[in-house]
Amino acid sequence: MADLGAISLWIALALSSYATIGSVLGKLRGVPALVESSRKAVYVLMLVMLVGTLSLVTAFISRDFEIAYVAGHSSRAMPDILTWVAFYAGNEGSLLYISFVLSVMSAIAIWLAPAKLRESLPYTVATLMLVQTFFIAVMAVMANPFEKLPVVPLDGEGINPLLTHFGMFFHPPALMAGLIGITIPFAFALGSLLGKQTKDEWVDVGRVWGIITWALLASGLLLGSWWAYTILGWGGFWFWDPVENAAFMPWLGLTAFVHSIMVQKRRGMFRMWNIVLINIAFSLALYGMFMNRGGPVPSVHSFGASSLGWIFLLFLAVGTIVPFAIFFWRFKLLKSAQNLDSMLSREAAFLINNLLLLGIAFVTLWGTVYPLIFRAVGSGQEITVARPFYDQVNGPLLLALIFLMGVGPLIPWRRANFASLRRSLLLPVAFAVGVAAVLLVLGMRQPYALLGFCLGAVVAAGIFIEWWRGTSSRHRSSGESYPMAFMRLIAANRPRYGGYIVHLAVVMVALGVLGSSFFNTQRDVVLAEGESTELGGYRMEYIGTRSIPFPDRTEFLSTVQVYREGQLLETMIATRTFYPSFNMASTRAAIRSTPVEDFFVVPSENLPDGSVGFRILVNPMIWWMWVAGPVLVLGTVIALWPQPVRETARVPSKVRVPVGSTPGPA
Amino acid sequence: MAPHPALPDAVMAIFIGALLALLSICVVVYPFLKPRAVFSQTTRPPDHNQETLEEGPGLETIYEAIQTLQLEHQLGKIPLGLYREQLGAYRIQAALALRQQAELLSQDADWVLEQEVMLARASLVPSALVISNGKTAPCPNCGVAIGVEFSQCPECSVELGSAGRETPLN
């Protein structure tokens, strides 16, 4: 398998290089056959990358320890189901995964590209294949996943214990697919600039791929947070770690883009701005990959020590400078078809939303790079930018963003007046005031949290009121039952209401963040068998621990019983596993999760006398955050679901009648 | 420590790799061997009918905008005066788009007409590519002999100017 994998890599490198050069040369020299041939190379490249990928998967399944990567990330004791995780557990395999995903996405994107993009498509192909060439070349030369060991070991080193979690089946693949997926809308934008199709030709395809990529990144981030919450043992889900931030920033850039592209689609505006946004998102994605692979900051999310840092830094520099240079080169062709009619319009709301999102991305970027700058100029001194900085600066910006998410959909396109806006806002604001009153009565006094919940209430109320009005209107006019009227309302306005469902998911995430950040309680305690402790109205009794030896690990299962008001709620098992070959322990929290709050317990240490050190937390409302994931995916699918084809105006039939035929059926 | 695996794996890998390389070469070379398909794509005027239906601020987008406007008006977000004003603006846009579409389609119709005439003329003679006076010249693209007065090759659709065509064969 090593040989076949290596051969397929070299064939893939030849194909991607050929497609890059052939596309541009064919277009510039006017050789259509060369352009066509380059486009076909994209399709066959996908097949070649599939062979390479299957070679590595087969090597893992057959435990082919002749391959250094397989020996380094699997062992005979590893369950077969973890093969998929082991595949991208290291630098080399993850590069192969990224390259394979890019090849599939590129082939689909080029295959489905509309005919109107004919002039710019060769440049789009060249951009996609240039990025592809970079990744394959890095693999072939510097990080070959098929590199052989001089002597074949009898067993492998095994998979990193932190990766043996259900979330790992989806979190890294979704995140990596999202990061590399940004290349697709970026390539269409760059292709349109180079091909001088600078009006709105690329907007539809850019929007669709932007939303797909956005959803992949959002799902990856949420799954990563869930993984951190359940396995890392500190009870939180987001650490503002530089590598976490590196995945968060492109998502912010894409969020701005998928909103802004709607304005170009609808009004022919923001043409320059959309190019700038997708360039920024692409640069931030490259920055994320740089941080993840040999970047300057070690992290639980990165691939550890790697020599690839400088090459990714170089690619980041080129990938940032060149697109902006092309943008300035074509600047004069990017004049928008229309101007902003009013600052009180949906378009203006999108613009402010974009500025806020970029503001958050900039603050996050500054917090990530400032320690590096300080270390470079401060004679090697180390400083850390941690959560208080992000809370203080990003917190108000995020609240402003939620406010805009509530108000924006209430403002119509083109122009609104204050009277109609006031009418639209009346009920949502009244509902939010009611929520605030209830929370005050319940004893909530933190102003930020109160504001956050109220703004979330405005957003949710605005959406539900619109749905209610639309549904009852259909019910009155057509006699449809309420459920049917609601379904048809959604179906008739998929992009709009798919977006609303995504907004609801964001509100759910905000609820989880606010609840667990402002109101969580925590206790670290050592308990002997039969002892108990109390926290947040719960009483937890430690029953005992049993250990189970496995060939590669020993699992310690600690059983606890959770009571509330003297009544047993649940018997839970929290796990701590020790891996001798890694000299590392991983934990698996026991969580009793409800929409109101989570009771979270994790064993942080097993002491020789049989007692166990526990970390116990009560995290209010965090349940909403994990439920938001499927809701977000549902909203994205609805937004992207194709509308039925409408009959549009046709030219009179007599013009289409073939010459020489008589009137009547041809 | 175990010894290296036996040779057949490497042989099999080279065999599959060679097949993969051969397939890649065939796919990449194929467009050069099929000039008709390539040229028909590049010399034929774009399908304006389809393009107009797909293009940006075309009818589809305006239709969606009007639909959204009506929805927002029904939901009480846009007062009647503003609704009428914006609806009027969209109608003007739609009228402009329709006119543009009609212009493009008439150009398309001219091209179709030209093709039909050419094919009809060709179908009148026993050999589709030889005309009544018997003077032919090879098409510079596909090499098929065509009547000298043809401005476009009926076989491969390439545009035929007087320059670049060889002396008549007979």
Interface residues (C-beta under 8 A of the other chain):
Chain A: M1 A2 D3 L4 I7 S8 I11 A14 L15 Y18 P32 A33 L34 E36 S37 K40 A41 Y43 V44 L47 V48 V51 E66 P114 A115 K116 R118 V151 V152 P153 L154 K199 D200 E201 V203 K265 R266 G268 A337 L410 I411 P412 W413 R414 R415 A416 N417 A419 S420 R423 S424 E466 R469 G470 S473 N493 R496 R646 T648 A649 V651 V655 R656 P658 V659 G660
Chain B: M1 A2 P3 H4 P5 D9 A10 M12 A13 I14 I16 G17 L20 A21 L23 S24 V27 V28 V29 Y30 P31 F32 P35 A37 V38 F39 Q41 T42 P46 D47 N49 Q50 E51 L53 E54 E55 G56 P57 L59 E60 T61 Y63 E64 A65 Q67 T68 L69 L71 E72 Q74 L75 G76 K77 I78 P79 L82 Q86 A89 L98 Q101 A102 L105 S106 A109 V112 L113 E116 V117 A120
